[in-house]
Amino acid sequence: MKMGLTEYNKFMGTHTPVPDSDANTQLVKKIGKNIQASVEKFMHANKKYKKRIAGYKWDFNLVKEDKTINAWCMPGGKVVVYTGLLPVTQNEAALAAVMGHEIAHAIARHGNERMSQGVAVQAGGAILSVAMSTSSGATQDLFNQSYGTVSGLGVLAYSRKHELEADKLGLVFMAMAGYDPKEAVAFWERMAKASKGGGPAVLSTHPSDEKRIEEIKKFLPRAMKYYKPQP
C-alpha cells in the first residue's frame, strides 16, 4: 500500500485529471463510492477478509488519456479510469462493471501475487522483504506492470486465472452497488470488437473474449442474487 501510494502520486503528477466539474468525472466518483460501499459491506460480512481493506483510503479519478482503453486500482483503493475507456463502456452500469473488476483485482491481491513472483525472479531468490524495501527503478517498473498502469485494460497485467476471478468478484460488487451484472456481458462484447477479438486463449495469459463472456454468463445467476436495482 505504501508503494502504491507513492506510484499513484507519481502517476497523478504526470497525467491530467479531468476536472471535478465534468459530468464524466462526477460519474466515475459516483460509481466509485457506490462500489466502495458494496466492497466494505461484503468484506465486513466475511470477517476473515475484513483486514484486506484495513487502511484503505479510497480515491477515484478520471484522467485525460483518449487513446488508451484502461482503468486500474492500486492497493489502498486508488482507482483511475482513462477517458479512452468511456466510448466502450457507453453507460453507467458498464463502467461499474469495469471499475468493479479492477477493484476486485486489488481486493483479491492479484497484483501483490504477481509482484511477489516478479520480485522473487528479479532478485534471484533474495528475501522478498529485502527486495521490496529497495526503491530501484526496476522494482517500481515491476509494480506498475503488475497493476496494469502502463498498458491497456488487462493487457498482460494479470493471469488468465486472475482475470476470471476478478470478473466474478467484480460482478458481485457491481450487483451489490445496484448495477445490473448483465451489462458486463455487453461491455466485454464491445471490448472484443474494439480489440478485434484478440488471439486464442492458448496463446495468451488471458482468457479469450469468447471464454470470458461464457464464464461471465455462467456466473450471472449467482451474481444476480446480490442485485437490487438502485431506487
N, C-alpha and C positions, 0 to 999 in steps of 0.2 A: 504494500500500500504506500509506503514511503517513496519507493522508486516510481510508483505510478503517479503520485502527486508531482514529483519532480519532472517527469516526462510530459505530463499533462500541461503543466505550466509552461514548459518549453514550447509545446505544440501551440498553445493558445497565444504565445508571444510571437509566433511566426506565421499565424494564419488569421484571416479576417473574420471575426464573428459577425453574423447578421444582427443588426440592432434589435433590441427587445421590442421595439415598436412594430416590427414587421410581423405580419399575420402568421407567416410560417414559423418564425421563432416562437411566437406565442403557442402555436400548435405543438411544437416539439416539447416545450416546457410543460404544457398541459398533459400530454401523453406521458411524459416522464414522471410527473407527480402521481398520475393515476397508477402507473406500473410500479413505482416505488411503494405505494400503499399496498398493492397486492403482494409484492415480494415480502414486505415486512409482515403482513398478515400470514402468508404462507410459512415463513421462517419461524414465526412465533408459535404457529400451530404444530410445527415439527421441531420440538425443543432442542433435539440433538444437533440441529443445523442452525440454531439461533445465533451461535457465535460467528457464523460466516459473514454476517453483516455488522458485527460489532465494529464500531469506529467508522462506519461508512458516513461520508459527508457528500451527499448526492449533489450533482450539478449536471445540467442539461443545456447543451449549446448547439446551435446551427452555425456552420461555417461556410464561407463562400468558396466552394470547390465545385464548379459546374460540370467539369469533365470527368469527375470520379464518382462512381456509384459506391458509396461506402458509409458505414456507421460503425462505431465501436464503443466498448465500455471497458475502462480500466479498473483495476482493483480500487475499492473505495467509492465506487458509484459515479465515476467521472465519465459521462456519456457525451459523445459528439456525433452529430448527423451532418453529412455533406449535402449541399444543395443539389448535387448531381443525382442524389437518390430520389428526390421528390417527383420527377417526371415518371418514375417507375412505380412508386407507391401509389400515387394518384389520390389517395383518400386517407382519412384519419386511422381507420382500422388497419389498413395495410401497413402504414407507418408504425402503428403499435405492434404489429407482428414482427417487424424488423427490430425495433427497439427492445421488445421482449426477448427476442432471440439473442441479441448482443448482450443484454443484461444477464441472461441465462448462462452464457459462457463465463462471465465473471463470478456469478454465484456458484457455479459448478467447479470453479477453479481450473478451468481448462487451460487458460493462459499460464497459470502457475505451473501446471504439469509440463506443458511444452517448454516453458522457460527452464525448469529444473533439468529436463532431459538435455536441452541445448547447452546449458552451462556445464553439465557433467561431461559432455563430449568435448566442449571447448576447453575446459580446464584439465582435460586429460586425466580425469578421475580424482581431481582435487576435492577437498571437502566443500560441499555446496555453500555452507555459510561463509566460508572464506572467500570463495569466488564471488558471491553476491555482495560482499562488503566492499568490493572494489567499484570504482566508478569508471572503468575503462570504456572507451568508445565501443568496443566490440560487445561488451555486456549490454550497453544501452541499445545498440542496434538489435541485439537478440531480443531484448524486451519488446521493442516496437514491432518486430516481426511476429513475436508470439501473441501480441494483442491486436494485430491487424491494422495498425495505424499507418502503415506505409504501403498499403496495397488496396485493391478494390474489395468489395464486400465478400468476405470469406475466402479470398484468394490465398491459398497456402497458409493461412493463419492457424487453422485447426485441422485435425484429422477427420476422416470420414465418420468415425465413431462419435467424436465430439460434436460435429455438426448435427448429426441426427439427435443426439441427446439435447442439444440446445434448442432444436426445433420443437421437441416435445415439451420441455420445461417452459420454453417461451410461449407456447400455446396456452399452457395453464396460467401463466402470468397475465397474458393479454385477456384471457377469458374472465379471470377474477377482477380485472380492471374494467370490465364491461364492454369489451370489444369482441365481435363475432370471430371465433377462430377460423371459420371457413374462409375469411378474407386472406389468410396465409396462403391458401392454395392458389387463389387468383394472382397474388403477388408473385409467387415463385414461377407461375406460368409466364407472367410478363418478364421476369428476370431471364427465363430461358430464351425468350425471343430477343431480349436485349443483348444477351451474350452469345446468341446464335447457337444455343444448345450445348456448347462446351464439348468435351470429349467423353469417351466411355468411362464408366466408373472404374474399371480395372486399370486404366492408365492414369488415374488421379488419386490423390489422397482424399478427395471429396466425393460425396455421393453424386451420381449423375442427376440431372434435373428430373428425369423420369422417376428414379429411385426415391429421391427426396419427396416429391409430390405424392408418390404411392405410400410412403411411410407416414406422411402427414395425414393423408386421408384415413389410414388405418387407425391413427391415434385420435382422430376427431371426436368419436363418440365419448371417449374419456374426457377430453378437454371440454366438451360441451356441458358436462356435468358441473363445471365450475362457472359456466357462463350465465350471467344475469345482466341483461341489457341495461345500459345507462338510462335513467329517467329522462 
